[in-house]
Amino acid sequence: MRFHLRFYLHYLVLLGFSGVISIYGPNQRAQKTGDILLGGLFPIHFGVASKDQDLAARPESTECVRYNFRGFRWLQSMIFAIEEINNSSTLLPNITLGYRIFDTCNTVSKALEASLSFVAQNKIDSLNLDEFCNCTGNIPSTIAVVGASGSAVSTAVADLLGLFYIPQISYASSSRLLSNKNQYKSFMRTIPTDEYQAIAMAAIIDHFQWNWVIAIASDDEYGRPGIEKFENEMFHRDICIDLNILISQYIDEAEIRSLADRIENSTAKVIAVFASGPDVEPLIKEMVRRNVTDRVWLASEAWASSSLVAKPEYLDVMGGTIGFALRAGHIPGFKEFLQQVHPKKSSHNEFVREFWEETFNCYLEDSPRNEDSENGSTSFRPLCTGEEDIASVETPYLDYTHLRISYNVYVAVYAIAQALQDILTCTPGKGLFANGSCADIRKVEAWQVLKQLRHLNFINSIGERVRFDNGSELSANYTIINWHRSPEDGSVVFKEVGYYSVHNKNGAKLSIDKTKMLWNGRLTETIHCFPFLFQVPFSNCSEECEPGTRKGIIDGKPTCCFECTECSDGEYSDHKDASVCSKCPNNSWSNGNHTSCFLKEIEFLSWTEPFGIALALFAVLGVLLTAFVLGVFVQFHDTPIVKASNRELSFLLLFSLICCFSSSLIFIGEPQDWMCRLRQPAFGISFVLCISCILVKTNRVLLVFEAKIPTSLHRKWWGLNLQFLLVFLFTFVQVMICVVWLYNAPPGSYKNYNIDEIIIITCNEGSMMALGFLIGYTCLLAAVCFFFAFKSRKLPENFTEAKFITFSMLIFFIVWISFIPAYFSTYGKFVSAVEVIAILASSFSLLACIFFNKVYIILLKPSRNTIEEVRCSTAAHAFKAAAKATLRHSSASRKRSSSVGGSSASSPSSSISLKTNGNETESPSTRRHSHKPRVSFGSGTVSLSLSFEEARKNSVK
């Protein structure tokens, strides 16, 4: 492809350069010769007239239409810079810069037509044309080109100039595609890339909290890459685009109306436009015609201050437009230079004549337009006198208050001059070329200037660093403007309301003064009377969610379209439009509105709550009652009923009951590690000690009474020492269980945050198996005790009250069997409360059943607390046991005698005196012992004497 293009250029040169090579290119130009020639491409017109070419005759060059005053000012900026350099004694002394400047008409075809002249001029030396024409004395080659403006135009020009390594410095082409140095190797620019502008545009939308916008872009190399970057940035910021539209200045009216319908029917109120002024103008006209005023326009730099759309008659619709503008620069003397323009003084600039005619709406003599007017092809205009005053008219050409693009042109020219200055001052051996050589300034070529520009590094007049090496882009510093109406003449005023800087040292890239903002053009006249009307417009797909709610996704809708969902319990949102609800900290819970969190209430079985107080009072009552019983037993320790109750074990039993009641108090209060480690062992050991005492005492009496006649062996094995030893052994097993438990899995305090609105402080038992062993062992001893108590239920009640012990054991089992499901089915402080209730209930049952009857007799029935009463009870049980034994023995004897012939035997084991129906009288000895107990049995009265102590006393006598 490159070979064919070069062949075409060679052929074109051969045809075009037939002796007058300086006239090659578009006829209208600004041209001045010099030692070194610079090229220029500027949009002096906004476009070309659309004309159908039916090819019935030779096609004619398209006509440029709609004069661009700003474009002409940019051209003047280049001429001014060159003249300033030529007049400088320090920059390029003795070197004169010339220029050849063409009109691109804002189209690719016109720009390429002009660029071909630069290329063809530079290829003369490489072509051997001396045999065809005398080419000496012609203007020199173009060593650099300043331009073009639009990115689409610059892209086409860069493809062409890059083939011949002609450096191109654009002053307004900001497309990010042009940053590709591999594709556009000779392209440079003095304007930031659109990548920064797209980010800045999304930042403004995010700043005003809009999330539902319309994106419009020109269908070219400027709009498409810019809006693509804009869409990506919007996606990362969770902002949605309702409509995505491509436009062009050549679009037909029917399609424009269709686009306007879509925009007008959209619920999005913010319209972001990435396009040039000519491309957006048709759409703006249609929106103005429809008087669509409830929209906010967000303008890219290419049309933010364009005179095509920034018109007073558009302000009712376009007022309040937010736009980006480049940082303005200062060009000393430029104002005076602009005012000096005149057709008679600008022989080198053919564009001045048209500028003069368009400014004053007249025609100069010998103007082609005058001939067209006389032929009736155009509207009539009077002749220009040449005495018109340029300062007396309002024109964008003289708007030198904010020089932005003009300053970029100025910097571009100075960048080329600085590169030439570096070549001029180059020291042999330190140059950029082979072996450190330097280029000859008088014979410098375009590729040498390109090499020097790539190593250029200087500071411009506003303090920005200009570099063109690979990967270098100008820092993005944008001024944010807002369209206002001038109160003096009603014209459009671009009011600065903020800035955007990528390399801000403070890190704050975007700054907007909302107090200076104007929203919706129709409110301009009422701004001072009704300031409340100037609130930020709403442009969201859904109404904002209030605090306490979050955004909920709607199926089939963009993420910006949502429904407000209330935060779940334990979550909150304290700002509007929350995407997610934040979870409250572990120690907090959400309030009723879910807008904040409050500290959870800490819950445990407290000493101060009524339930805790009640349980503590019952525990203290149990301790006091047990202490009272113990005091009674100590006071009456020599009485028969206390002695008969095995007073030593009874004292130990009462002490263990005090420990049981006291252990329940450890379960009340805020759990601490030491409390958790103490309470279960204290409860378990206390109960085992209590039940062990009951078991040993009950079993001892049972064995004694079941032995027919107590022997010394019984007294030896069932002495007091053995009883305490058994109690110790039973209790020691429980102690070992507790030691193993505390060593391997010690309990500790635990805060449970999983309950709504409360923090439950409880004890983590460490091992539920160990707790099961502890309670299980206690229940095992209670079961054995119940067995012996049930078996001894017919023994003398003054000794063990076996029936009451049996009843107390039943209560104990009922309590602890009920405790297991209650323990595992409750939570929080009620776990401790359940165990406290179980401890108190079982302790009170033991105390009441075993001791209350004895205390009642000791204190209220002292007549029953005598030795006779005890003996009577003992004798009754002994008689029953002896009678049963005698009957069994007699029955056995009769069976043996009947088997041997009727022999009889008597049993002297007991001395029984039986008086039946009053047939026998008492003997003196019987009367003498008439105080011995008598009991009724069958139909007679039995007198029984089985007191070992009385027998011993009688024998002594």
C-alpha positions, 0 to 999 in steps of 0.5 A, a space after each residue: 500500500 505504501 509503495 502504491 501511495 508513493 508511486 501515486 505521489 511521484 506521478 502527481 508531482 510530475 503532473 502538478 509541478 510543470 514549472 510553477 510548483 508554488 501554486 500547488 494545493 488549494 488556491 486560497 491560502 496564507 503564504 510567506 516565504 522564508 529560510 525554513 517553511 512551516 505548514 499550517 492547517 486550520 478550519 477557516 470554514 465549518 464544512 463544505 456544501 453538500 452537492 450530488 456529483 452525477 459525474 456527467 461532467 468533470 467533478 468540481 472541487 466542493 465549496 467551503 461554507 460557513 465562515 469560522 471566525 475562531 478558526 481564522 483567529 487560530 490562523 492569526 495566532 500562528 502568523 503572529 508567533 512566526 512574526 514574533 520569532 522572526 523579530 527575535 534576536 535570541 531565537 533563531 537569529 538570522 533565520 527567517 521562518 515562512 509559512 504555508 497555511 491552508 483551510 481544511 474546511 473541517 473535512 478530511 478531503 480538504 485537509 488531505 488536499 492541502 497535506 499533499 502539497 506539503 508532501 509533494 514539496 518535500 519529495 522534490 529533492 528525492 525525485 530527479 526532476 531536473 530533466 523535466 523542469 527547472 526547479 531551482 529558486 522555488 520555495 523550500 520544503 515544509 519541515 513541520 505542520 501545525 494542525 489540524 483541529 478536528 481529531 478525524 481530520 488530524 488522523 487522516 493527515 497523520 497517516 499521510 505525513 507519517 509516511 514521510 516523517 514530517 512532524 505534525 503538531 496539533 493544537 486541538 485534536 484530542 482523540 486518545 487514538 492519536 496517542 498511539 506512537 506506533 501508528 502515528 509516529 510523527 504526530 504530536 499535540 499541545 492539547 491534553 488527550 480526551 481520555 482525561 476529559 472523559 474521566 473529568 466528565 464522568 467525575 462531574 456527573 458523579 459529583 452531582 450524584 446523577 446516575 441516569 444520563 444520555 450519551 451523544 458522540 460525533 460519529 468520527 475519530 473524536 467522538 467514538 473513542 471519547 464516548 467509549 472511554 466515557 462509558 467505561 468510566 461511567 461503568 466503574 462509577 455505577 452510572 447508567 446510560 439511557 441512550 447512546 447516540 451517534 450524530 454528524 453534521 451531515 445527518 438528514 432532518 428526519 433522523 434528527 427529529 427521530 433523535 430529538 424524540 428519543 431524547 425528549 421521551 427519555 427520563 434522563 435529564 443530563 445529556 453528555 455530548 462528545 462532539 464538535 460544534 458543527 456536528 452537534 449544531 443540527 440537534 441543538 437547533 431541533 431541541 431549541 425549536 421544540 423548546 426542551 428546557 428541562 435538560 442539563 447539557 454537558 459539553 466536551 471541549 470541542 463545542 463548549 465555547 463554539 460560536 455555532 451553538 453558543 448563541 443568545 437565541 439558544 440560551 432558553 434551552 442551552 442556558 446552564 450548559 456545563 462545559 470544559 475549556 482548556 486552561 487559558 494562556 496569555 499572548 502579549 501583543 496578540 490583541 493589537 495584532 488582531 485589531 490590525 487586520 486589514 485586506 490592504 495590509 495582509 497581502 500574504 493572507 488571502 483569508 483576510 479578504 473573506 474575513 472582512 466580507 463576512 464580518 461587515 457583510 459586504 464584498 470587496 472589489 474583484 471578489 468572486 462573491 461580488 460576481 456571484 451576487 451580480 449574477 443573482 446566485 447569492 443575496 446582494 451585499 454592498 461593496 466594502 469601503 475599506 474604512 470599516 472599523 474592526 473594533 466596532 463589531 462583535 465577533 468571535 475573532 476578537 474574543 481574546 479574553 480567554 485564549 485557549 486554542 489560540 495559545 495552543 497554536 502559539 505554543 506549537 509554533 514556539 515548540 518547532 522554533 525551539 527545536 530549530 534553535 537546538 539544531 542551530 546551537 548544536 555542538 558537534 559530537 553532542 548531537 542527536 544524530 549518528 556519531 553525535 553529529 548535528 543537522 545543518 540548519 540551512 539544509 534541515 530536513 523534516 525527519 531531523 526536526 522530528 528527531 529534535 522535537 522528540 527530545 524537546 523539553 521546555 516550559 511554556 509561558 503559563 508554567 506547563 512543561 511541554 514534551 513530545 517524547 514517547 508516552 508524554 502527554 500534556 497534563 490535563 488542566 481544564 476550566 469548567 464553564 457554565 453558560 450564562 446570559 449577560 445582563 448587559 446585552 444578553 449575549 452568552 457568557 462563559 462563567 468559570 465555575 470550577 476546574 479539573 486537574 489531573 496532577 493536582 498536588 493536593 489530590 483534589 482533582 475536581 472543584 466546583 463552586 455550586 453557588 455560581 452555577 446556573 441551571 436551566 436557561 429559563 430561570 436566568 431572570 429570577 436568580 436573584 428573586 428565587 434562589 431556591 429554584 436553583 437546586 441541582 436537577 434530578 437525573 436518576 432512574 429511580 428516586 433516591 433511597 432514604 437512610 435505613 434502606 438500600 438499593 434493590 435490583 429490578 430484574 431486566 433493568 440497569 443497575 441504576 434503576 432500583 427499588 428501595 429495600 429496607 435494611 435487615 435487622 442488624 444492618 443500617 444505612 446512614 446516608 441516601 442511596 446506599 448500595 448496601 446496608 452496613 452490618 452493625 458491630 458485634 456489640 451493636 444493633 440497628 434501631 427501628 428505622 435502621 439508620 444507625 446502631 445502638 449498643 446492645 443491652 448486656 444480659 446476664 442473671 444480674 443481682 439487681 433484676 427481680 428474678 436474680 433478687 428472688 433467686 438470691 433471697 431463696 438461696 439466702 433463706 436456704 442457708 439461714 434455714 439450714 444454719 438454723 437447723 444446724 444450730 438446733 441440732 447443736 443445741 440439742 445434740 444430747 437428745 435421743 432424736 438427735 443421737 438416733 439420727 447419727 448426729 455426726 453425719 447429720 452435722 456434715 449433711 447440714 454443712 453440705 446443704 449450706 454449701 449447696 445453697 451457697 453454690 447457687 449464688 455463684 450462678 448470679 452476677 456477671 459471669 467471670 472466668 473464675 466464677 465459671 470455673 468455680 460454680 459447677 464444681 462447687 455445685 457438684 461437690 456439695 451435692 455429692 457430699 450431701 447425698 453421700 452422707 444420706 447414703 451412708 447413714 441410711 445404709 448403716 441403719 438398714 444393715 444394723 436393723 437387718 442384723 438380728 443381733 448386732 455383733 462386734 463385727 457390725 460395730 467395727 465396720 460401721 463405726 464413725 470412722 468408716 462412715 466418714 471414710 465412705 463419704 470422703 471416697 464418694 466425694 473424692 470421685 466427684 472432686 477428681 471429675 472436676 479436676 480433670 474437667 478444669 485441667 482439660 477444658 476449663 469453663 470460661 465466660 463467653 459473650 454471645 453476639 448472635 442474639 438480636 439487640 442483646 449480648 448474652 454473657 454466659 459461661 462456656 462450660 468447656 466440655 458438656 461431657 464433663 458436665 454430664 459426668 458431674 451431674 450423672 455421678 450425682 444422680 447415680 449416688 442419688 439412685 443408690 440412696 433412693 434404693 436404700 431409703 426405699 428398702 429401709 422405709 419400715 425401719 423406726 421413723 425416729 432413726 432415718 425417716 426413710 419415707 421422707 428420704 425416699 420422697 426427697 430422692 423422688 423430688 431430686 430425680 424429678 428436678 434433675 430429669 426436668 433440668 436436662 431438657 430445660 437446660 438445653 432448650 433455654 438460652 441466655 440468663 435463663 440457663 443459669 436460672 434453670 440450674 439455680 432453680 434446680 439446685 434450690 429445689 433439690 436442696 430445699 427438698 432434702 432439708 425439708 424432708 430430712 430435718 423439718 420433722 425432727 426440728 418440729 419434734 425437738 422444738 414443738 413436741 419435746 415429749 416425743 424427744 425421749 428415750 422411751 419414745 425411741 425405745 418404743 419405736 425400736 421395740 415395735 420394729 424388733 418385735 415384728 422382726 422377732 415374731 416373724 423369725 419365731 413363726 418361721 422357726 416354729 413352722 420349720 420345727 413342726 415340719 421337722 417333728 412331723 417328719 420324725 414322729 411328733 417331737 416338739 421343740 421350743 425356742 429359748 431365743 426370746 422370753 415372751 410373756 403372752 396374756 390372752 383374754 385375761 386368763 393369766 395374772 401378772 407375777 411380781 417380777 412382771 409388775 416390777 417391770 411393768 414400765 416396759 413397752 407393750 404393743 398390740 399384736 393379733 388378739 393379745 398383748 406382747 411384752 418385749 424386752 430387748 434392751 441391751 443396755 437394760 440387760 446389762 444394768 440388771 446384771 450389774 444389780 
